[in-house]
Amino acid sequence: MVKVLHVCSGKGPGGTRTVFLAHQKLFSKLEVIATPVLRRKAAIKSNLTKEAIERVEEIDYYRRFPIKMQPVYKKMAKLACNNDIIWVHKPIDAYIWRQVSPNSKIVLVVHGFQNTNLKEADYLVAVSVPVLEHLERKGLKNAFLVNNFLPESGRSKEITWNKKIQISSFGFFRRKKGFTDLIKAIDILKNEFFCSNFNVDIYGNGRLGFVLRLMKHLKKLANLRINDWTNDVFSCLSKTDVVVIPSRSESFSMVTIEAMLSGCLVVATKCRGPEYIISNNVNGILVEKSNPKQMALKLQCIISDPQNFTNIRKNAIKMVIEKFSISNSIDAMKIVLQMALG
């Protein structure tokens, strides 16, 4: 039986943690014994299965302090010795575990367009074709594609529209996520296009949250709410008509396929990741990034005549089930495991 040390070092929300949970589910389908390694008090622990929680190892280390001088080093080294593969989701963790266990096989899941510490891993797993192309341009020959996927299917809802269109957006509050552009688009909708038949909820955490709340206050956007991150994204999506992905750069965007499966209409910017998922006006809507006016125009069209976009929502559900289900990633994951095991 293959034993994998499955490392997720982040504490907060985001796509990396969603993919970690999906890979944990995939390991169980492949009958791989995957031991989750989490930061102490990480909220993601509650999302694991009961069986996985029983195996969880919790550690705390400091990335800017020499790992071999930290008390946790011996525990990490012992964990590495007892497993066949160390499977990590951050380049910095590939570096740290390489210091801890120089002879271990390390697989790094590459979620974005990173450049550092990639060579610390024996094998790289790209979560999308744009990421794989990025790795190949760097001349890295040990890269494989395991498409991001949803570990569950069939969560879609009946396609209906709220009388007052509900718009939602999710993500970490940082500049590249483009939430300031979304708030500008909402301001245009309200004060230039005089559109009022909608509400907006933004969910997330991060330092930019203060700026977003200040913009809401200064622009007097009473129909906008800025909420803390929720671990139950699907519950929010079940009440949502339109999900906006206003990012300036995305390597994939897990919330895009989550929203599509839930029957929401996705309006996303042309920022690489969503372009790989969405066929414009077929299963979603694409707009130019950093262009609040174009986003506002498209949202106005949707709010004015939502029924015109119902078929796009239906097409999105079908596409996600066909292309981004767990069954489509099983063979790809088997190849990586076989390579790592020699």
C-alpha positions in Angstrom: 0.0 0.0 0.0 1.4 3.4 -1.0 1.9 5.9 1.8 1.7 9.6 1.1 2.5 12.5 3.5 -0.1 15.1 2.3 1.0 18.6 3.4 -1.2 21.7 3.5 0.7 24.4 5.4 -1.8 27.3 5.0 -4.4 28.2 7.6 -6.7 30.5 5.7 -9.2 29.9 2.9 -8.6 29.7 -0.8 -8.2 27.5 -3.8 -5.1 25.8 -2.6 -7.0 24.4 0.4 -9.9 23.3 -1.9 -7.5 21.4 -4.1 -5.9 19.8 -1.0 -9.2 18.4 0.0 -9.9 17.2 -3.5 -6.6 15.4 -3.7 -7.2 13.8 -0.3 -10.5 12.4 -1.7 -8.7 11.2 -4.8 -6.1 9.4 -2.7 -8.8 7.5 -0.9 -10.3 6.4 -4.2 -6.9 5.1 -5.3 -6.5 3.2 -2.0 -3.5 5.4 -1.1 -2.9 5.9 2.6 -2.6 9.7 2.8 -1.7 11.3 6.1 -2.8 14.9 6.2 -0.1 17.3 7.7 -1.7 20.6 8.7 -0.7 23.7 10.6 -2.0 23.6 14.1 -5.6 25.0 14.5 -6.0 25.0 10.7 -9.8 25.4 9.9 -9.5 23.0 7.0 -9.2 20.1 9.5 -13.0 20.1 10.0 -13.5 19.6 6.2 -11.7 16.2 6.2 -13.4 12.9 6.5 -13.5 11.2 9.9 -11.0 8.6 8.7 -8.6 11.3 7.6 -9.0 13.4 10.8 -7.9 10.3 12.8 -4.6 10.3 10.9 -3.9 14.1 10.9 -0.5 15.3 12.0 -0.4 18.9 13.2 2.8 20.9 13.1 4.0 24.5 13.3 7.2 25.7 11.7 8.5 29.1 10.7 9.4 29.6 7.1 11.9 32.4 7.7 13.8 30.5 10.5 16.3 27.7 9.6 14.1 24.5 9.7 16.9 22.3 11.1 17.1 24.6 14.2 13.5 24.2 15.0 12.2 21.7 17.5 9.6 20.3 15.0 12.5 19.2 12.7 12.8 15.7 14.3 9.0 15.1 14.1 9.0 16.1 10.4 12.0 13.9 9.6 10.3 10.9 11.3 7.1 11.5 9.3 9.1 11.6 6.1 10.8 8.3 6.8 7.5 6.5 7.4 6.0 7.5 4.0 6.8 6.8 0.3 6.0 10.3 -1.1 5.7 13.8 0.3 3.0 15.6 -1.5 3.0 19.4 -1.0 1.0 22.4 -2.3 3.4 25.3 -1.9 6.9 25.7 -3.4 8.3 26.9 -0.1 7.1 23.6 1.5 9.0 21.6 -1.2 12.1 23.5 -0.1 11.5 22.9 3.7 10.7 19.2 3.3 13.8 18.8 1.1 15.9 20.2 4.0 14.1 17.8 6.4 14.4 14.7 4.2 16.9 15.0 1.4 16.3 11.5 0.0 12.5 11.6 0.0 10.4 11.7 -3.2 8.7 15.1 -3.2 5.7 15.9 -5.5 4.8 19.6 -5.7 1.3 20.7 -6.8 1.8 23.9 -8.7 -1.3 26.2 -8.4 0.0 29.3 -10.1 2.8 30.8 -12.1 5.5 30.5 -9.5 9.2 30.4 -10.3 11.0 29.7 -7.0 11.8 26.4 -5.4 10.3 24.4 -8.2 13.5 22.3 -8.6 13.3 21.2 -5.0 10.6 18.7 -6.1 11.2 15.5 -8.0 7.9 15.8 -9.8 5.5 18.8 -10.5 1.7 18.5 -10.8 0.2 21.4 -12.8 -3.5 22.1 -11.9 -4.4 23.4 -15.3 -3.1 23.6 -18.9 -1.9 27.3 -18.5 0.2 26.2 -15.5 1.6 23.2 -17.4 2.6 25.5 -20.3 4.3 27.9 -17.8 6.4 25.0 -16.4 7.3 23.7 -19.9 8.4 27.2 -21.0 10.8 27.1 -18.0 12.3 23.9 -19.4 11.0 21.7 -16.6 10.6 18.1 -17.9 9.2 16.5 -14.8 5.8 18.2 -15.0 2.4 16.4 -15.3 -1.1 17.7 -15.7 -3.7 16.7 -13.1 -6.6 19.0 -13.8 -8.3 20.6 -10.9 -11.6 18.9 -10.2 -14.5 18.8 -7.8 -14.5 15.8 -5.5 -18.3 15.8 -5.5 -20.9 16.0 -8.3 -24.6 16.4 -8.6 -24.9 19.5 -6.3 -26.5 21.6 -9.0 -29.9 23.3 -8.3 -32.9 24.0 -10.4 -32.2 27.0 -12.7 -34.3 29.9 -11.4 -33.7 33.6 -10.9 -34.3 35.6 -7.7 -36.7 38.5 -8.2 -33.8 40.7 -7.0 -30.7 39.3 -8.8 -28.2 38.0 -6.3 -24.5 38.5 -7.2 -21.7 36.9 -5.2 -17.9 36.9 -5.4 -15.4 34.9 -3.3 -11.7 35.1 -2.7 -8.7 36.3 -0.7 -8.7 40.1 -0.3 -5.6 41.0 -2.2 -4.9 43.2 -5.2 -4.7 40.5 -7.9 -8.2 39.3 -7.1 -9.7 42.5 -8.5 -12.3 43.2 -5.9 -11.8 47.0 -6.2 -12.7 46.7 -9.9 -15.9 44.8 -8.9 -16.9 47.6 -6.4 -16.3 50.2 -9.1 -18.5 48.2 -11.5 -21.2 48.1 -8.8 -20.9 51.9 -8.4 -21.3 52.3 -12.2 -24.4 50.1 -12.2 -26.0 52.1 -9.5 -25.0 55.7 -10.2 -24.4 55.7 -14.0 -26.8 53.1 -15.3 -29.4 53.6 -12.5 -29.8 49.9 -12.0 -31.1 48.8 -8.6 -32.6 45.3 -9.0 -29.6 43.5 -7.5 -27.7 42.7 -4.3 -24.0 41.8 -4.0 -22.2 39.7 -1.4 -18.4 39.5 -1.4 -16.9 36.8 0.8 -13.3 36.7 1.9 -10.5 37.7 4.3 -7.3 39.6 3.9 -5.6 43.0 4.4 -7.4 44.6 1.5 -10.7 44.1 3.4 -10.4 47.6 5.0 -10.0 49.2 1.6 -13.0 47.4 0.2 -15.2 48.4 3.2 -14.0 52.0 2.9 -14.9 52.0 -0.8 -18.4 50.7 0.0 -18.8 53.4 2.6 -17.6 56.3 0.4 -19.6 55.2 -2.6 -22.7 54.6 -0.4 -23.4 51.2 -1.8 -26.2 50.0 0.4 -26.9 46.9 -1.7 -23.3 45.6 -1.2 -22.2 43.5 1.7 -18.6 42.5 2.5 -18.6 39.3 4.5 -15.9 37.1 6.2 -14.9 34.0 4.4 -17.3 31.0 4.7 -16.2 27.4 4.6 -19.6 26.4 3.2 -19.3 28.0 -0.2 -21.9 25.7 -1.7 -24.6 27.0 0.7 -24.0 30.6 -0.5 -23.9 29.5 -4.1 -27.4 27.8 -3.7 -28.9 31.3 -3.1 -26.8 33.0 -5.8 -27.7 33.8 -9.4 -24.5 35.3 -10.7 -20.9 34.8 -9.5 -18.3 37.3 -10.6 -14.6 36.5 -10.8 -13.0 39.9 -11.2 -9.4 38.7 -10.9 -6.4 40.3 -12.7 -4.5 36.9 -12.7 -5.7 33.4 -12.1 -4.0 30.0 -12.9 -7.3 28.2 -12.7 -10.1 29.5 -10.3 -11.7 26.7 -8.3 -14.7 28.9 -7.4 -15.5 29.1 -11.1 -16.2 25.4 -11.4 -17.9 25.3 -8.0 -20.3 28.1 -9.1 -20.9 26.5 -12.5 -21.8 23.1 -10.9 -24.2 25.0 -8.5 -26.1 26.4 -11.5 -24.8 29.9 -11.2 -24.0 32.2 -14.2 -20.3 33.0 -14.0 -19.0 36.3 -15.2 -15.2 36.2 -15.2 -12.3 38.3 -16.5 -9.9 37.2 -19.2 -7.1 36.4 -16.8 -5.9 33.0 -18.1 -7.4 30.5 -15.7 -11.1 31.3 -16.4 -10.4 31.4 -20.1 -9.3 27.8 -19.9 -12.7 26.9 -18.3 -15.2 29.2 -19.9 -16.4 29.3 -23.6 -17.7 32.9 -23.8 -21.5 33.1 -24.1 -21.7 29.3 -24.2 -21.2 28.2 -20.5 -20.2 31.5 -19.0 -19.3 35.2 -19.7 -15.8 36.6 -20.2 -15.0 40.3 -19.9 -11.7 42.2 -20.1 -9.8 42.4 -16.8 -9.3 45.7 -15.0 -12.3 47.1 -16.9 -15.1 48.0 -14.4 -17.3 49.7 -17.1 -17.4 46.6 -19.3 -18.2 44.4 -16.3 -21.0 46.8 -15.3 -22.4 46.7 -18.9 -22.5 42.9 -18.9 -24.1 42.8 -15.4 -26.7 45.3 -16.5 -27.6 43.1 -19.5 -28.0 40.1 -17.1 -30.1 42.0 -14.5 -32.3 43.5 -17.3 -33.1 40.2 -18.9 -31.9 37.2 -16.8 -34.0 34.6 -18.7 -31.8 35.3 -21.7 -28.9 33.7 -19.9 -30.6 30.6 -18.5 -29.2 28.2 -21.1 -25.7 29.3 -20.4 -26.2 28.2 -16.8 -27.5 24.8 -17.9 -24.5 24.4 -20.3 -22.1 25.2 -17.4 -23.5 22.4 -15.2 -23.1 19.8 -18.0 -19.6 21.0 -18.9 -18.3 20.8 -15.3 -19.7 17.3 -14.8 -18.1 16.1 -18.1 -14.7 17.8 -17.8 -14.0 18.5 -14.1 -15.3 15.5 -12.2 -13.0 13.3 -10.0 -13.2 10.4 -12.5 -11.4 12.4 -15.1 -8.3 12.9 -12.8 -7.9 9.3 -11.6 -5.7 8.1 -14.5 -3.6 11.3 -14.4 -3.0 10.9 -10.7 -2.0 7.2 -11.1 0.7 8.2 -13.6 2.3 10.7 -11.2 2.2 8.1 -8.4 3.8 5.5 -10.6 6.5 7.8 -11.7 7.3 8.9 -8.1 7.5 5.3 -7.0 9.8 4.4 -9.9 
